Amino acid sequence: MINNSDSFFAEPINPRLEARALALEVICRLLLWMADGATLEDRGLRTSVALYCVRPDLVDGRTLEQIGALSGRTKQTVHKLADSFRLTTGLKP
């Protein structure tokens, strides 16, 4: 008989701690993606795109094209950022 004393098997999983660790991982990925912009303006654009992807109501229902126009970027640039965000976070369109 195999007696495995590895803590993985010996300690019960605490759902609250596991949920907190998962939430922290998600928040870190989100912040790292937003902070990846070279300038403050780029970071603001990335933040707006992230909000658009997750909660469009928080950008007053603006489209990606409108967000791009307000930031002086082409719609292709903004759509590429949205695709990058979705790929990074695993968020489906």
MMTF fields as JSON, N, C-alpha, C and O atoms, coordinates in Angstrom:
{
  "mmtfVersion": "1.0.0",
  "mmtfProducer": "UNKNOWN",
  "numBonds": 371,
  "numAtoms": 372,
  "numGroups": 93,
  "numChains": 1,
  "numModels": 1,
  "chainsPerModel": [1],
  "groupsPerChain": [93],
  "chainIdList": ["A"],
  "bondAtomList": [4, 2, 8, 6, 12, 10, 16, 14, 20, 18, 24, 22, 28, 26, 32, 30, 36, 34, 40, 38, 44, 42, 48, 46, 52, 50, 56, 54, 60, 58, 64, 62, 68, 66, 72, 70, 76, 74, 80, 78, 84, 82, 88, 86, 92, 90, 96, 94, 100, 98, 104, 102, 108, 106, 112, 110, 116, 114, 120, 118, 124, 122, 128, 126, 132, 130, 136, 134, 140, 138, 144, 142, 148, 146, 152, 150, 156, 154, 160, 158, 164, 162, 168, 166, 172, 170, 176, 174, 180, 178, 184, 182, 188, 186, 192, 190, 196, 194, 200, 198, 204, 202, 208, 206, 212, 210, 216, 214, 220, 218, 224, 222, 228, 226, 232, 230, 236, 234, 240, 238, 244, 242, 248, 246, 252, 250, 256, 254, 260, 258, 264, 262, 268, 266, 272, 270, 276, 274, 280, 278, 284, 282, 288, 286, 292, 290, 296, 294, 300, 298, 304, 302, 308, 306, 312, 310, 316, 314, 320, 318, 324, 322, 328, 326, 332, 330, 336, 334, 340, 338, 344, 342, 348, 346, 352, 350, 356, 354, 360, 358, 364, 362, 368, 366],
  "bondOrderList": [1, 1, 1, 1, 1, 1, 1, 1, 1, 1, 1, 1, 1, 1, 1, 1, 1, 1, 1, 1, 1, 1, 1, 1, 1, 1, 1, 1, 1, 1, 1, 1, 1, 1, 1, 1, 1, 1, 1, 1, 1, 1, 1, 1, 1, 1, 1, 1, 1, 1, 1, 1, 1, 1, 1, 1, 1, 1, 1, 1, 1, 1, 1, 1, 1, 1, 1, 1, 1, 1, 1, 1, 1, 1, 1, 1, 1, 1, 1, 1, 1, 1, 1, 1, 1, 1, 1, 1, 1, 1, 1, 1],
  "groupList": [{"groupName": "MET", "atomNameList": ["N", "CA", "C", "O"], "elementList": ["N", "C", "C", "O"], "formalChargeList": [0, 0, 0, 0], "bondAtomList": [1, 0, 2, 1, 3, 2], "bondOrderList": [1, 1, 2], "singleLetterCode": "M", "chemCompType": "L-PEPTIDE LINKING"}, {"groupName": "ILE", "atomNameList": ["N", "CA", "C", "O"], "elementList": ["N", "C", "C", "O"], "formalChargeList": [0, 0, 0, 0], "bondAtomList": [1, 0, 2, 1, 3, 2], "bondOrderList": [1, 1, 2], "singleLetterCode": "I", "chemCompType": "L-PEPTIDE LINKING"}, {"groupName": "ASN", "atomNameList": ["N", "CA", "C", "O"], "elementList": ["N", "C", "C", "O"], "formalChargeList": [0, 0, 0, 0], "bondAtomList": [1, 0, 2, 1, 3, 2], "bondOrderList": [1, 1, 2], "singleLetterCode": "N", "chemCompType": "L-PEPTIDE LINKING"}, {"groupName": "SER", "atomNameList": ["N", "CA", "C", "O"], "elementList": ["N", "C", "C", "O"], "formalChargeList": [0, 0, 0, 0], "bondAtomList": [1, 0, 2, 1, 3, 2], "bondOrderList": [1, 1, 2], "singleLetterCode": "S", "chemCompType": "L-PEPTIDE LINKING"}, {"groupName": "ASP", "atomNameList": ["N", "CA", "C", "O"], "elementList": ["N", "C", "C", "O"], "formalChargeList": [0, 0, 0, 0], "bondAtomList": [1, 0, 2, 1, 3, 2], "bondOrderList": [1, 1, 2], "singleLetterCode": "D", "chemCompType": "L-PEPTIDE LINKING"}, {"groupName": "PHE", "atomNameList": ["N", "CA", "C", "O"], "elementList": ["N", "C", "C", "O"], "formalChargeList": [0, 0, 0, 0], "bondAtomList": [1, 0, 2, 1, 3, 2], "bondOrderList": [1, 1, 2], "singleLetterCode": "F", "chemCompType": "L-PEPTIDE LINKING"}, {"groupName": "ALA", "atomNameList": ["N", "CA", "C", "O"], "elementList": ["N", "C", "C", "O"], "formalChargeList": [0, 0, 0, 0], "bondAtomList": [1, 0, 2, 1, 3, 2], "bondOrderList": [1, 1, 2], "singleLetterCode": "A", "chemCompType": "L-PEPTIDE LINKING"}, {"groupName": "GLU", "atomNameList": ["N", "CA", "C", "O"], "elementList": ["N", "C", "C", "O"], "formalChargeList": [0, 0, 0, 0], "bondAtomList": [1, 0, 2, 1, 3, 2], "bondOrderList": [1, 1, 2], "singleLetterCode": "E", "chemCompType": "L-PEPTIDE LINKING"}, {"groupName": "PRO", "atomNameList": ["N", "CA", "C", "O"], "elementList": ["N", "C", "C", "O"], "formalChargeList": [0, 0, 0, 0], "bondAtomList": [1, 0, 2, 1, 3, 2], "bondOrderList": [1, 1, 2], "singleLetterCode": "P", "chemCompType": "L-PEPTIDE LINKING"}, {"groupName": "ARG", "atomNameList": ["N", "CA", "C", "O"], "elementList": ["N", "C", "C", "O"], "formalChargeList": [0, 0, 0, 0], "bondAtomList": [1, 0, 2, 1, 3, 2], "bondOrderList": [1, 1, 2], "singleLetterCode": "R", "chemCompType": "L-PEPTIDE LINKING"}, {"groupName": "LEU", "atomNameList": ["N", "CA", "C", "O"], "elementList": ["N", "C", "C", "O"], "formalChargeList": [0, 0, 0, 0], "bondAtomList": [1, 0, 2, 1, 3, 2], "bondOrderList": [1, 1, 2], "singleLetterCode": "L", "chemCompType": "L-PEPTIDE LINKING"}, {"groupName": "VAL", "atomNameList": ["N", "CA", "C", "O"], "elementList": ["N", "C", "C", "O"], "formalChargeList": [0, 0, 0, 0], "bondAtomList": [1, 0, 2, 1, 3, 2], "bondOrderList": [1, 1, 2], "singleLetterCode": "V", "chemCompType": "L-PEPTIDE LINKING"}, {"groupName": "CYS", "atomNameList": ["N", "CA", "C", "O"], "elementList": ["N", "C", "C", "O"], "formalChargeList": [0, 0, 0, 0], "bondAtomList": [1, 0, 2, 1, 3, 2], "bondOrderList": [1, 1, 2], "singleLetterCode": "C", "chemCompType": "L-PEPTIDE LINKING"}, {"groupName": "TRP", "atomNameList": ["N", "CA", "C", "O"], "elementList": ["N", "C", "C", "O"], "formalChargeList": [0, 0, 0, 0], "bondAtomList": [1, 0, 2, 1, 3, 2], "bondOrderList": [1, 1, 2], "singleLetterCode": "W", "chemCompType": "L-PEPTIDE LINKING"}, {"groupName": "GLY", "atomNameList": ["N", "CA", "C", "O"], "elementList": ["N", "C", "C", "O"], "formalChargeList": [0, 0, 0, 0], "bondAtomList": [1, 0, 2, 1, 3, 2], "bondOrderList": [1, 1, 2], "singleLetterCode": "G", "chemCompType": "PEPTIDE LINKING"}, {"groupName": "THR", "atomNameList": ["N", "CA", "C", "O"], "elementList": ["N", "C", "C", "O"], "formalChargeList": [0, 0, 0, 0], "bondAtomList": [1, 0, 2, 1, 3, 2], "bondOrderList": [1, 1, 2], "singleLetterCode": "T", "chemCompType": "L-PEPTIDE LINKING"}, {"groupName": "TYR", "atomNameList": ["N", "CA", "C", "O"], "elementList": ["N", "C", "C", "O"], "formalChargeList": [0, 0, 0, 0], "bondAtomList": [1, 0, 2, 1, 3, 2], "bondOrderList": [1, 1, 2], "singleLetterCode": "Y", "chemCompType": "L-PEPTIDE LINKING"}, {"groupName": "GLN", "atomNameList": ["N", "CA", "C", "O"], "elementList": ["N", "C", "C", "O"], "formalChargeList": [0, 0, 0, 0], "bondAtomList": [1, 0, 2, 1, 3, 2], "bondOrderList": [1, 1, 2], "singleLetterCode": "Q", "chemCompType": "L-PEPTIDE LINKING"}, {"groupName": "LYS", "atomNameList": ["N", "CA", "C", "O"], "elementList": ["N", "C", "C", "O"], "formalChargeList": [0, 0, 0, 0], "bondAtomList": [1, 0, 2, 1, 3, 2], "bondOrderList": [1, 1, 2], "singleLetterCode": "K", "chemCompType": "L-PEPTIDE LINKING"}, {"groupName": "HIS", "atomNameList": ["N", "CA", "C", "O"], "elementList": ["N", "C", "C", "O"], "formalChargeList": [0, 0, 0, 0], "bondAtomList": [1, 0, 2, 1, 3, 2], "bondOrderList": [1, 1, 2], "singleLetterCode": "H", "chemCompType": "L-PEPTIDE LINKING"}],
  "groupTypeList": [0, 1, 2, 2, 3, 4, 3, 5, 5, 6, 7, 8, 1, 2, 8, 9, 10, 7, 6, 9, 6, 10, 6, 10, 7, 11, 1, 12, 9, 10, 10, 10, 13, 0, 6, 4, 14, 6, 15, 10, 7, 4, 9, 14, 10, 9, 15, 3, 11, 6, 10, 16, 12, 11, 9, 8, 4, 10, 11, 4, 14, 9, 15, 10, 7, 17, 1, 14, 6, 10, 3, 14, 9, 15, 18, 17, 15, 11, 19, 18, 10, 6, 4, 3, 5, 9, 10, 15, 15, 14, 10, 18, 8],
  "groupIdList": [1, 2, 3, 4, 5, 6, 7, 8, 9, 10, 11, 12, 13, 14, 15, 16, 17, 18, 19, 20, 21, 22, 23, 24, 25, 26, 27, 28, 29, 30, 31, 32, 33, 34, 35, 36, 37, 38, 39, 40, 41, 42, 43, 44, 45, 46, 47, 48, 49, 50, 51, 52, 53, 54, 55, 56, 57, 58, 59, 60, 61, 62, 63, 64, 65, 66, 67, 68, 69, 70, 71, 72, 73, 74, 75, 76, 77, 78, 79, 80, 81, 82, 83, 84, 85, 86, 87, 88, 89, 90, 91, 92, 93],
  "secStructList": [7, 7, 7, 7, 7, 7, 2, 2, 2, 2, 1, 7, 7, 7, 2, 2, 2, 2, 2, 2, 2, 2, 2, 2, 2, 2, 2, 2, 2, 2, 2, 2, 2, 2, 2, 6, 1, 1, 1, 2, 2, 2, 2, 2, 2, 2, 2, 2, 2, 2, 2, 2, 2, 2, 7, 4, 4, 4, 4, 6, 6, 7, 7, 2, 2, 2, 2, 2, 2, 2, 2, 6, 7, 7, 2, 2, 2, 2, 2, 2, 2, 2, 2, 2, 2, 2, 2, 2, 2, 6, 7, 7, 7],
  "xCoordList": [0.831, 0.0, 0.874, 1.868, 0.487, 1.248, 0.666, -0.534, 1.521, 1.101, 1.711, 2.905, 0.888, 1.371, 1.08, -0.076, 2.157, 1.983, 2.144, 2.288, 2.121, 2.21, 1.054, -0.083, 1.353, 0.323, -0.831, -1.934, -0.592, -1.669, -2.799, -3.975, -2.44, -3.432, -3.88, -4.981, -3.044, -3.328, -4.217, -4.989, -4.121, -4.865, -6.09, -5.984, -7.242, -8.437, -8.284, -7.61, -8.916, -8.858, -9.824, -10.991, -9.332, -10.172, -10.699, -9.93, -11.996, -12.548, -12.343, -12.138, -12.396, -12.223, -10.8, -10.615, -9.802, -8.419, -8.15, -7.425, -8.721, -8.552, -9.198, -8.616, -10.375, -11.059, -10.267, -10.163, -9.709, -8.919, -7.662, -7.301, -7.011, -5.812, -6.157, -5.404, -7.275, -7.705, -8.051, -7.676, -8.757, -9.108, -7.852, -7.774, -6.883, -5.63, -4.903, -4.343, -4.906, -4.281, -4.958, -4.28, -6.268, -7.015, -6.717, -6.464, -6.745, -6.482, -5.064, -4.844, -4.106, -2.721, -2.578, -1.903, -3.201, -3.139, -3.749, -3.207, -4.868, -5.542, -4.656, -4.479, -4.102, -3.258, -1.981, -1.548, -1.382, -0.173, -0.464, 0.333, -1.607, -1.963, -2.18, -1.719, -2.877, -3.142, -1.855, -1.691, -0.953, 0.287, 1.313, 2.362, 1.027, 1.973, 2.065, 2.9, 1.238, 1.31, 2.563, 2.999, 3.144, 4.405, 4.24, 5.139, 3.103, 2.872, 1.616, 0.865, 1.418, 0.22, -1.031, -2.041, -0.966, -2.101, -2.381, -3.538, -1.316, -1.486, -2.121, -2.954, -1.723, -2.297, -3.769, -4.588, -4.093, -5.497, -6.327, -7.461, -5.778, -6.484, -6.688, -7.777, -5.647, -5.762, -6.822, -7.578, -6.867, -7.871, -9.27, -10.185, -9.444, -10.751, -11.162, -12.327, -10.212, -10.503, -10.882, -11.818, -10.162, -10.489, -11.901, -12.671, -12.233, -13.587, -14.624, -15.674, -14.333, -15.251, -15.496, -16.633, -14.446, -14.569, -15.323, -16.067, -15.125, -15.711, -17.042, -18.012, -17.095, -18.3, -18.49, -18.134, -19.047, -19.206, -20.027, -19.889, -20.866, -21.654, -20.76, -21.162, -19.555, -18.657, -17.916, -17.255, -18.023, -17.47, -18.615, -18.474, -19.745, -20.937, -21.412, -21.968, -21.197, -21.683, -20.953, -21.433, -19.805, -19.045, -18.535, -18.248, -18.428, -17.891, -16.365, -15.789, -15.727, -14.273, -13.823, -12.792, -14.603, -14.265, -14.309, -13.447, -15.324, -15.433, -14.296, -13.756, -13.936, -12.814, -11.531, -10.726, -11.347, -10.172, -10.139, -9.094, -11.279, -11.347, -11.028, -10.317, -11.547, -11.28, -9.809, -9.299, -9.129, -7.718, -6.77, -5.551, -7.345, -6.511, -5.891, -4.855, -6.521, -6.018, -6.984, -8.169, -6.47, -7.323, -8.17, -7.85, -9.264, -10.112, -9.378, -9.649, -8.451, -7.68, -6.802, -6.686, -6.193, -5.345, -6.15, -5.713, -7.322, -8.151, -8.698, -8.765, -9.084, -9.568, -8.455, -8.707, -7.226, -6.093, -5.872, -5.563, -6.03, -5.906, -6.996, -6.729, -8.215, -9.314, -9.031, -9.267, -8.526, -8.161, -7.051, -7.088, -6.064, -4.964, -5.48, -5.065, -6.389, -6.962, -7.706, -7.539, -8.513, -9.29, -8.38, -8.648, -7.325, -6.372, -5.637, -5.461, -5.213, -4.479, -5.327, -4.841, -6.583, -7.459, -8.283, -8.889, -8.305, -9.137, -10.6, -11.459, -10.891, -12.267, -12.761, -12.084, -13.917, -14.493, -15.228, -15.87, -15.143, -15.848, -17.355, -18.073],
  "yCoordList": [-1.185, 0.0, 1.248, 1.329, 2.213, 3.455, 4.469, 4.746, 5.013, 6.031, 7.353, 7.593, 8.198, 9.458, 10.566, 10.899, 11.137, 12.202, 13.587, 14.577, 13.656, 14.948, 15.831, 15.371, 17.111, 18.008, 18.213, 18.566, 17.998, 18.096, 17.137, 17.466, 15.962, 14.943, 15.015, 14.575, 15.561, 15.542, 16.694, 16.544, 17.856, 19.024, 19.255, 19.213, 19.496, 19.794, 21.155, 22.054, 21.272, 22.516, 23.521, 23.21, 24.723, 25.803, 26.573, 27.267, 26.463, 27.128, 28.639, 29.234, 29.255, 30.709, 31.105, 32.063, 30.378, 30.679, 30.381, 31.121, 29.321, 28.978, 30.043, 30.428, 30.513, 31.555, 32.855, 33.553, 33.178, 34.404, 34.331, 35.31, 33.182, 33.009, 33.123, 33.723, 32.56, 32.648, 34.092, 34.562, 34.788, 36.187, 37.051, 37.946, 36.787, 37.534, 37.31, 38.249, 36.086, 35.777, 36.548, 37.087, 36.602, 37.325, 38.813, 39.443, 39.378, 40.804, 41.143, 42.169, 40.296, 40.537, 40.521, 41.382, 39.56, 39.523, 40.776, 41.345, 41.194, 42.397, 43.623, 44.395, 43.808, 44.978, 44.951, 45.986, 43.784, 43.682, 44.009, 44.673, 43.543, 43.839, 45.335, 45.918, 45.958, 47.394, 48.204, 49.209, 47.792, 48.526, 48.33, 48.975, 47.449, 47.149, 48.264, 48.192, 49.275, 50.408, 51.227, 51.366, 51.771, 52.498, 53.859, 54.315, 54.501, 55.828, 55.786, 54.811, 56.857, 56.963, 56.926, 56.336, 57.557, 57.547, 56.124, 55.718, 55.372, 53.985, 53.134, 52.271, 53.383, 52.633, 52.982, 52.12, 54.257, 54.669, 54.027, 53.613, 53.937, 53.281, 51.809, 51.273, 51.155, 49.739, 49.531, 48.56, 50.445, 50.346, 50.504, 49.776, 51.45, 51.644, 50.417, 50.021, 49.821, 48.617, 47.464, 46.718, 47.317, 46.262, 46.464, 45.51, 47.692, 47.984, 47.667, 47.098, 48.034, 47.737, 46.227, 45.791, 45.443, 43.984, 43.351, 42.388, 43.9, 43.288, 43.925, 43.22, 45.249, 45.978, 47.198, 48.303, 47.034, 48.165, 49.312, 50.453, 49.031, 50.1, 51.097, 52.239, 50.676, 51.568, 52.538, 53.46, 52.332, 53.304, 53.961, 54.346, 54.086, 54.746, 54.151, 54.86, 52.852, 52.167, 52.547, 52.258, 53.185, 53.561, 52.312, 51.293, 52.413, 51.315, 51.409, 52.418, 50.336, 50.371, 51.47, 52.107, 51.686, 52.742, 54.121, 54.966, 54.332, 55.606, 55.773, 56.869, 54.703, 54.755, 55.093, 55.9, 54.473, 54.769, 56.211, 56.86, 56.716, 58.1, 59.085, 60.067, 58.828, 59.714, 59.707, 60.686, 58.589, 58.485, 58.752, 58.685, 59.057, 59.337, 58.1, 58.187, 56.941, 55.682, 55.165, 55.494, 54.358, 53.77, 52.668, 52.12, 52.348, 51.275, 49.943, 49.069, 49.772, 48.53, 48.379, 47.29, 49.473, 49.447, 49.048, 48.216, 49.637, 49.366, 47.934, 47.266, 47.466, 46.085, 45.091, 44.05, 45.401, 44.527, 44.479, 43.423, 45.618, 45.64, 44.795, 44.065, 44.891, 44.092, 42.601, 41.796, 42.238, 40.835, 40.386, 39.273, 41.249, 40.942, 40.738, 39.81, 41.617, 41.49, 40.17, 39.462, 39.849, 38.606, 37.383, 36.408, 37.428, 36.32, 36.177, 35.07, 37.302, 37.294, 36.781, 36.043, 37.169, 36.809, 35.554, 35.017, 35.082, 33.931, 34.283, 33.4, 35.569, 36.045, 35.819, 36.183, 35.229, 34.99, 36.229, 36.902, 36.55, 37.744, 37.617, 38.536],
  "zCoordList": [0.0, 0.0, 0.0, 0.722, -0.821, -0.93, 0.04, 0.024, 0.878, 1.831, 1.374, 1.559, 0.781, 0.251, 1.248, 1.51, 1.806, 2.796, 2.177, 2.894, 0.873, 0.182, 0.647, 0.755, 0.923, 1.462, 0.486, 0.903, -0.814, -1.796, -1.446, -1.603, -0.976, -0.651, 0.809, 1.136, 1.684, 3.112, 3.56, 4.508, 2.887, 3.331, 2.452, 1.226, 3.057, 2.248, 1.562, 2.064, 0.429, -0.337, 0.268, 0.507, 0.511, 1.013, -0.194, -0.859, -0.492, -1.681, -1.684, -2.742, -0.524, -0.446, -0.851, -1.601, -0.361, -0.718, -2.189, -2.853, -2.684, -4.095, -4.992, -6.006, -4.633, -5.4, -5.363, -6.371, -4.199, -4.068, -4.95, -5.602, -4.966, -5.794, -7.276, -8.044, -7.676, -9.072, -9.444, -10.518, -8.569, -8.825, -8.92, -9.762, -8.068, -8.107, -9.426, -9.991, -9.917, -11.204, -12.338, -13.213, -12.326, -13.359, -13.29, -14.317, -12.098, -11.929, -12.371, -13.015, -12.031, -12.437, -13.952, -14.515, -14.616, -16.084, -16.695, -17.643, -16.151, -16.641, -16.472, -17.415, -15.285, -15.032, -15.864, -16.37, -16.006, -16.829, -18.283, -18.945, -18.784, -20.176, -20.354, -21.336, -19.415, -19.525, -19.393, -20.084, -18.534, -18.294, -19.401, -19.391, -20.354, -21.419, -22.458, -23.359, -22.353, -23.269, -23.016, -21.873, -24.08, -23.962, -23.284, -22.577, -23.498, -22.92, -22.051, -22.053, -21.322, -20.497, -21.366, -20.981, -22.537, -23.461, -23.96, -24.071, -24.259, -24.698, -23.602, -23.878, -22.366, -21.239, -21.054, -20.737, -21.255, -21.173, -22.266, -22.022, -23.47, -24.566, -24.254, -24.458, -23.76, -23.403, -22.314, -22.351, -21.355, -20.297, -20.872, -20.488, -21.788, -22.424, -23.232, -23.217, -23.931, -24.714, -23.782, -24.068, -22.674, -21.713, -21.159, -21.049, -20.817, -20.335, -21.399, -21.098, -22.645, -23.747, -23.836, -24.017, -23.712, -23.846, -22.678, -22.859, -21.485, -20.293, -19.915, -19.634, -19.905, -19.486, -20.365, -19.955, -21.576, -22.49, -21.904, -22.343, -20.934, -20.313, -19.57, -19.345, -19.19, -18.47, -19.387, -18.911, -20.705, -21.674, -22.424, -23.585, -21.75, -22.281, -23.596, -24.435, -23.781, -24.971, -26.25, -27.346, -26.124, -27.329, -28.041, -27.414, -29.357, -30.153, -30.151, -29.745, -30.613, -30.734, -31.69, -31.476, -32.746, -33.69, -33.02, -33.26, -32.18, -31.474, -30.471, -30.321, -29.793, -28.846, -29.598, -29.134, -30.759, -31.579, -32.035, -31.986, -32.478, -32.958, -31.829, -32.045, -30.639, -29.5, -29.099, -28.554, -29.375, -28.99, -30.154, -29.999, -31.332, -32.485, -33.105, -33.765, -32.899, -33.451, -34.507, -34.494, -35.414, -36.443, -35.843, -34.787, -36.537, -36.022, -36.059, -35.235, -37.002, -37.06, -35.817, -35.254, -35.404, -34.207, -32.988, -32.192, -32.84, -31.663, -31.708, -30.676, -32.887, -33.004, -32.695, -32.089, -33.105, -32.773, -31.269, -30.717, -30.608, -29.146, -28.491, -27.536, -29.0, -28.445, -28.643, -27.742, -29.822, -30.068, -29.128, -28.601, -28.918, -28.006, -26.583, -25.889, -26.158, -24.814, -24.667, -23.674, -25.644, -25.576, -25.581, -24.878, -26.355, -26.4, -25.073, -24.566, -24.521, -23.251, -22.1, -21.243, -22.081, -20.963, -21.203, -20.276, -22.459, -22.777, -22.896, -22.898, -22.995, -23.119, -24.531, -25.493, -24.665, -25.991, -26.452, -25.646, -27.763, -28.277, -28.201, -28.594]
}
